[in-house]
C-alpha cells in the first residue's frame, strides 16, 4: 500500500483515490464532502462514538464513517487528511508513515484544490491576535472595494470557500500552528507572524518545533514577509523570515509600536505610518490612520492593526482604505471588551487571553488592576508574567484548577499584592470572583478578566467564561 501524489489544481486526479479523513469535526466533514464530490472514495475515522458523533456520521450520506477507532488505517488508503487538532504522534499517522501514505490537513487540500484564477492568500499566524488581525485585514480589504472573506481558522471552512460559487479578489487567511504543520505546499502572496510565545507545546513537542511550524507560513511568499520588530524572544519572528525560502524580490517588512525605520510600519505621535510601501522609503512616510481609529487602542491591538495594514499595503491597498477599514472594524466578544463601569471601576472581559502571552498584553493596557486569573495552565509557568505585571496589580482573585501555580508566582514576585483564592468550581464561582474583585478595587481601577489559562476546567469554552463574567458584572450593576 502506498500514497498517490496530487498537486495543485489537479481536480480530476481525485477520482477513485482512497482518502481517509481523520476527525468528524467541522473541518473533517468539510474535507470529506468536498473530496467525495470530486470522486474520491472517502472513509472518515473518529475515536468517538457518542450520539452526537452518530448524528454527524448519518449526515454524511454516501461516505463511510468508522466510529470508535481512531488508530487503524483503513485498507487501501492513499492519502490521509487530518483535522488540525490531531497530534503528529497519533497512531493513525504512524500507520500511514509505515505504509508510505502522506498526511495533510484541510488547508493543504484547499490549497491543492484552488483553480488557476484563484484569489491570492494573505496569511496570518502567531500565538495571539490571529483572529483580530485577520478580521481587521478583511475590513481594510473591503474598504478598498475588494471582494474578500476572513477564512481558515475562523468562520467558514477554507475548503468550502475555495470550492464555493462566490468569487473573491483576495482572501484573509488565519492559520494555526496545527494547520501550518499539515500544509507543506502552501505559498501565500504575503504573510505575517504576529508574535511567538510558548503555547501548544504538548502538541508540537518543543518551542523550536512550534516556531518552525509557525515559520512555514513564510515559505514561498511572493511580495512581503511581515514580522514583529519589537519581539525579543528567540526565535523571533524576524528569525523565521531570515530562514524562509521565498520568491525572488519578496521583502521583509517589520511593524513596531515605535517610530518605524525604512521597510517598516510604526507609530509616530499617535499616527500609524508606513515607511515600507512608499516611494523613497529612506526619507518618506505615509500616514495611514490614527491610534484612536483602532478599537480598542491597547498596545497589542495597535500591533495587530499595523500587521493587518502591512499585509493590505503589500496587496496594493491605498492609505484611505486602511483608515476606513480600521474604523469600520468591531472586535469579537471576549477580547479586551469593556463590559461596564460600576462605582468608578471599569470591568474588562478578556476571557480570550488563554495563555500567559495574551494575558501579559492585556495587563499592559491598564495602570491599576484587580486581576481575575486561573483555569487550566496547559503546562505554562507564570513567573515572568507576574514579575512583569506586578507593579500594575492592586489585587488578584484566583479561580480554576491550576490557580495555585499563579498564586505561587505571586508569592515570589508580588508578595505585597492581596490575593483571594477561590476554592470552588460551581456555577456561582464567577459571581463570587467578581464580588471579591469589587471589594479589592477602588474608583479608577480596572477589574480585568485575563485568565492566562484555558477555561475547560469550569466552562465549556472561553466564550462561556466571558459570558459568566459579564453576567456577574451585570448583577453588580443591578445592586446585588
C-alpha positions in Angstrom: 0.0 0.0 0.0 1.3 3.4 -0.9 0.3 7.0 -1.4 -0.6 8.9 -4.6 0.6 12.5 -5.2 -1.9 15.2 -6.1 -0.6 18.6 -7.0 -2.4 22.0 -7.0 -5.2 22.3 -9.5 -5.4 18.6 -10.4 -9.1 18.2 -9.6 -9.5 15.2 -11.8 -6.8 13.2 -10.0 -9.0 12.7 -7.0 -11.3 10.4 -9.0 -11.2 6.9 -7.3 -8.5 7.9 -4.8 -8.9 6.2 -1.4 -8.8 9.0 1.2 -9.0 8.6 4.9 -10.3 11.7 6.8 -9.2 11.9 10.4 -11.8 13.5 12.6 -15.6 14.2 12.4 -15.4 17.8 13.3 -16.2 20.9 11.1 -13.1 20.7 9.0 -13.2 16.9 8.7 -16.8 17.0 7.5 -16.0 19.8 5.0 -13.0 17.8 3.6 -14.9 14.6 3.4 -17.8 16.1 1.5 -15.5 18.1 -0.9 -13.3 15.1 -1.8 -16.3 12.8 -2.2 -17.8 15.3 -4.6 -14.6 15.2 -6.6 -14.9 11.4 -6.9 -12.6 10.3 -4.1 -13.5 7.2 -2.1 -13.6 8.7 1.4 -13.6 7.0 4.8 -13.9 9.1 7.9 -12.4 7.8 11.2 -13.0 9.1 14.7 -12.3 7.7 18.1 -15.7 9.0 19.5 -18.9 7.1 19.3 -21.4 9.3 21.1 -24.9 10.2 19.9 -23.6 13.5 18.5 -20.9 11.5 16.6 -23.5 9.2 15.1 -25.7 12.1 14.1 -22.8 13.7 12.3 -21.9 10.4 10.6 -25.5 9.9 9.4 -25.4 13.3 7.8 -22.5 12.2 5.6 -24.6 10.3 3.1 -22.7 8.0 0.8 -19.5 8.4 2.9 -18.2 5.5 5.0 -17.7 6.5 8.7 -15.9 4.4 11.3 -16.5 5.4 14.8 -14.7 4.3 18.0 -11.4 3.6 16.2 -9.0 6.4 15.5 -5.9 4.3 15.3 -6.4 1.8 12.5 -5.6 2.9 8.9 -8.3 1.7 6.5 -7.1 -0.8 3.9 -6.0 0.8 0.6 -5.7 4.3 2.0 -3.7 6.5 -0.5 -3.9 9.8 1.4 -4.8 10.9 5.0 -6.5 14.2 5.6 -6.3 15.2 9.2 -8.3 17.7 11.3 -6.0 20.3 12.9 -6.0 19.1 16.5 -4.8 15.6 15.9 -1.2 15.2 17.2 1.6 14.2 14.8 2.2 11.3 17.3 -1.2 9.8 16.7 -1.1 6.0 15.9 -3.1 6.5 12.7 -0.3 8.7 11.4 2.4 6.2 12.4 0.5 3.6 10.4 0.3 5.9 7.5 4.0 6.6 7.6 4.7 2.9 7.7 2.5 2.4 4.6 4.2 5.3 2.8 1.0 7.4 2.8 1.1 11.2 3.1 -0.8 13.0 5.9 -2.0 16.5 5.1 -4.6 19.0 6.6 -7.7 20.7 5.3 -5.7 23.8 4.5 -3.3 21.8 2.3 -6.3 20.3 0.5 -7.9 23.7 0.0 -4.6 24.9 -1.5 -4.4 22.0 -3.9 -8.0 22.5 -5.0 -7.5 26.1 -6.0 -8.2 26.8 -9.6 -5.8 28.7 -11.9 -7.5 32.0 -11.4 -8.0 31.6 -7.6 -7.8 34.5 -5.2 -4.3 35.0 -3.6 -4.0 34.4 0.1 -2.8 37.0 2.7 -2.0 34.7 5.6 -1.7 35.4 9.3 -0.4 33.4 12.2 1.0 34.0 15.7 0.5 32.9 19.3 -2.0 35.7 19.9 -4.0 38.2 17.9 -4.6 36.0 14.8 -8.4 36.3 14.6 -8.5 40.0 15.4 -5.8 40.8 12.8 -7.4 38.6 10.1 -10.7 40.4 10.7 -9.0 43.8 10.6 -7.3 42.8 7.3 -10.6 41.7 5.8 -12.2 45.0 6.9 -9.4 47.0 5.2 -9.7 45.0 2.0 -13.4 45.5 1.9 -12.9 49.3 2.4 -10.7 49.2 -0.7 -13.6 47.7 -2.7 -12.2 44.2 -2.9 -14.2 41.1 -2.6 -12.8 39.2 0.3 -13.5 36.9 3.3 -11.8 36.1 6.6 -11.3 32.3 6.4 -9.1 29.5 7.7 -9.0 29.0 11.4 -12.2 31.2 11.7 -15.6 31.2 10.1 -16.3 29.0 7.1 -14.0 26.1 6.4 -11.5 27.1 3.8 -12.2 24.2 1.5 -15.9 25.3 1.3 -14.7 28.8 0.3 -12.2 27.6 -2.3 -14.9 25.3 -3.9 -17.8 27.7 -3.4 -19.6 29.6 -6.1 -18.7 33.0 -4.8 -15.5 34.5 -6.3 -13.0 36.7 -4.4 -10.2 39.1 -5.3 -8.2 38.1 -2.2 -8.6 36.1 1.0 -7.6 37.0 4.5 -6.5 33.6 5.9 -5.9 32.8 9.6 -3.7 29.8 10.1 -2.9 28.0 13.4 0.4 26.2 14.0 -1.6 22.9 13.7 -2.8 23.8 10.2 0.6 25.0 9.1 2.2 21.8 10.2 0.0 19.9 7.8 0.2 22.3 4.8 3.6 21.8 3.1 2.5 23.2 -0.3 1.0 26.5 0.9 2.6 29.6 -0.8 0.9 32.8 0.2 1.1 36.2 -1.6 2.2 37.7 1.7 2.2 36.5 5.3 2.6 37.7 8.9 3.7 36.0 12.1 2.4 38.4 14.8 4.3 37.0 17.8 5.8 33.9 19.3 5.4 32.6 22.9 5.3 29.1 24.3 1.9 27.5 23.5 0.6 24.1 22.5 4.0 22.6 23.4 2.3 19.4 24.3 1.2 19.1 20.7 4.4 20.3 19.0 6.9 18.8 21.5 9.1 21.8 21.8 9.3 25.6 21.4 11.6 25.0 18.4 9.1 22.8 16.6 6.2 25.2 17.4 8.2 28.1 16.0 9.2 26.1 12.9 5.6 25.3 12.1 4.6 29.0 12.5 7.5 29.9 10.2 6.1 27.7 7.4 3.7 30.5 6.6 6.6 32.5 5.0 7.6 29.7 2.6 7.3 30.8 -1.0 5.9 34.2 -0.2 5.8 36.4 -3.3 5.6 40.0 -2.0 6.1 40.5 1.7 7.1 38.6 4.9 5.6 40.7 7.7 7.3 40.4 11.1 7.2 41.9 14.6 10.2 44.3 15.1 9.5 44.6 18.9 9.6 40.8 19.5 12.8 39.9 21.5 12.2 36.3 22.4 14.2 33.7 20.5 13.4 32.5 17.9 11.9 35.8 16.9 9.5 36.4 14.0 12.4 38.1 12.2 14.5 34.9 12.6 11.7 33.0 10.9 11.8 35.4 8.0 15.5 35.0 7.7 15.1 31.3 7.5 12.4 31.2 4.9 12.8 30.3 1.2 10.8 33.0 -0.6 10.4 34.1 -4.2 12.9 36.5 -5.7 12.0 40.1 -4.8 9.9 39.2 -1.7 10.6 41.8 1.1 10.9 41.6 4.8 8.5 44.2 6.3 8.5 45.0 10.0 5.9 46.5 12.3 6.7 48.3 15.6 4.9 50.3 18.2 7.8 52.8 18.0 8.9 55.1 15.1 9.4 52.9 12.0 12.6 52.7 10.1 12.7 52.1 6.3 10.7 49.0 5.3 8.6 49.2 8.5 5.2 50.4 9.7 5.0 52.0 13.1 3.6 54.8 15.2 4.6 58.5 15.3 2.8 60.9 17.7 -0.4 58.9 17.7 -0.4 58.2 13.9 0.1 54.8 12.2 2.6 55.4 9.4 4.0 53.4 6.6 7.7 53.5 5.5 7.6 50.3 3.6 5.2 50.7 0.7 6.1 54.3 -0.3 8.5 55.8 -2.8 11.9 56.7 -1.4 11.2 55.0 2.0 14.6 56.2 3.3 13.1 59.7 3.5 9.3 59.4 3.2 6.4 58.1 5.3 2.7 57.7 4.6 0.1 58.4 7.2 -2.4 55.6 7.4 -4.7 56.1 10.4 -4.8 57.4 14.0 -4.3 55.3 17.0 -7.8 56.3 18.0 -9.1 54.6 14.8 -8.2 51.2 16.4 -10.8 49.6 18.7 -9.6 49.1 21.4 -6.4 51.2 21.2 -4.5 48.9 23.6 -0.8 48.4 22.6 -1.2 44.8 21.4 -4.2 45.7 19.3 -2.3 48.6 17.7 0.3 46.0 16.8 -2.4 43.9 15.3 -3.6 46.8 13.2 -0.1 47.5 11.9 0.3 43.9 10.8 -3.1 44.0 9.0 -2.1 47.3 7.4 1.2 45.9 6.2 -0.5 42.9 4.5 -3.1 45.2 2.9 -0.4 47.6 1.7 1.5 44.6 0.3 -1.5 43.9 -1.8 -1.7 47.5 -3.1 -4.5 48.9 -0.8 -4.5 52.7 -0.7 -3.9 54.5 2.7 -7.5 55.7 3.0 -8.8 52.1 2.9 -6.5 51.3 5.8 -8.1 54.1 7.9 -11.6 53.4 6.8 -11.3 49.6 7.4 -9.9 50.1 10.9 -12.7 52.5 11.7 -15.3 50.0 10.5 -13.8 47.1 12.4 -15.6 45.9 15.6 -13.7 43.2 17.7 -15.3 40.0 18.6 -16.7 39.4 22.1 -14.3 38.5 25.0 -11.3 40.3 23.5 -10.4 43.1 25.9 -14.1 44.1 25.8 -15.4 46.9 28.1 -18.4 45.4 30.0 -19.4 48.2 32.3 -18.4 50.8 34.8 -19.6 50.2 38.4 -18.8 52.8 41.1 -16.0 54.3 39.0 -14.3 50.9 38.3 -14.1 49.6 34.7 -14.8 45.9 34.2 -13.0 44.4 31.2 -13.6 40.9 29.7 -10.5 39.4 28.0 -11.5 35.8 28.5 -9.8 35.1 25.2 -6.5 35.6 27.0 -6.0 31.9 27.4 -2.2 31.9 27.8 0.4 34.0 29.5 1.5 35.9 26.4 -2.1 37.1 25.8 -2.6 37.9 29.5 0.6 40.0 29.6 -0.6 42.1 26.6 -3.9 42.6 28.3 -2.4 43.6 31.7 -0.1 46.0 29.9 -3.1 48.0 28.7 -4.1 49.3 32.2 -2.4 51.0 35.1 -4.1 49.8 38.2 -5.7 46.3 38.0 -7.6 43.8 40.1 -6.8 40.7 38.1 -9.1 37.7 37.8 -7.0 34.8 36.7 -6.7 31.0 36.6 -8.0 27.9 34.9 -6.1 25.1 33.1 -2.4 26.1 32.8 -1.6 23.8 29.8 1.9 23.4 31.1 2.5 27.1 31.4 4.6 28.9 34.1 3.7 32.3 35.4 6.8 33.8 37.0 7.7 36.0 34.1 4.1 37.2 33.6 3.7 38.1 37.3 7.1 39.8 37.5 6.4 42.0 34.5 2.9 42.9 35.7 3.4 43.2 39.5 3.6 47.0 39.6 0.1 47.2 38.0 -1.7 44.9 40.4 -3.9 46.2 43.2 -5.2 42.8 43.9 -5.8 39.3 42.4 -8.7 36.9 42.5 -7.7 33.3 41.6 -10.1 30.7 40.1 -9.8 27.3 38.5 -7.9 24.1 38.7 -4.3 25.4 38.4 -4.7 28.7 40.3 -2.1 27.6 42.9 0.6 27.9 40.2 -0.3 31.6 39.7 -0.6 32.0 43.5 3.0 30.7 43.9 4.3 33.1 41.3 2.5 36.0 43.0 4.1 35.0 46.4 7.5 35.1 44.8 7.2 38.2 42.7 4.4 40.3 44.2 4.2 39.3 47.8 2.6 42.6 48.8 -0.4 42.2 46.4 -3.6 41.0 48.1 -4.7 37.6 46.7 -8.1 35.9 47.1 -8.0 32.2 46.4 -11.5 30.9 45.4 -11.6 27.1 46.0 -14.7 26.4 44.1 -15.7 25.5 40.5 -19.6 25.6 40.7 -21.7 27.9 38.6 -21.6 30.7 41.1 -17.8 30.8 41.2 -17.5 33.7 38.7 -20.0 35.8 40.6 -18.1 35.3 43.8 -14.8 36.2 41.9 -16.4 39.4 40.6 -17.7 40.3 44.1 -14.2 39.8 45.6 -12.7 41.9 42.8 -15.2 44.7 43.6 -14.2 44.5 47.2 -10.5 45.0 46.3 -11.0 47.7 43.7 -11.3 51.5 44.2 -12.5 54.1 41.8 -10.2 54.5 38.8 -9.1 50.8 38.9 -9.8 48.2 36.2 -11.2 44.7 37.1 -9.7 42.6 34.4 -10.6 39.0 33.5 -7.5 37.9 31.6 -7.1 34.3 32.9 -3.8 33.3 31.3 -5.3 29.8 31.3 -7.8 27.7 29.3 -11.4 27.5 30.5 -12.4 23.9 30.3 -12.0 23.1 34.0 -15.0 25.3 34.8 -16.6 26.3 31.5 -17.3 24.8 28.1 -15.1 27.4 26.4 -13.7 30.9 26.9 -16.9 32.4 25.5 -18.9 30.9 28.3 -16.4 32.1 30.8 -16.6 35.6 29.4 -20.4 35.4 29.4 -20.4 34.4 33.1 -18.1 37.4 33.9 -20.4 39.8 32.0 -23.5 38.4 33.8 -21.8 38.7 37.2 -20.8 42.3 36.4 -24.4 43.0 35.4 -25.6 41.7 38.7 -23.2 44.1 40.5 -24.6 47.0 38.4 -28.1 45.9 39.5 -27.1 46.3 43.1 -27.0 42.6 44.1 
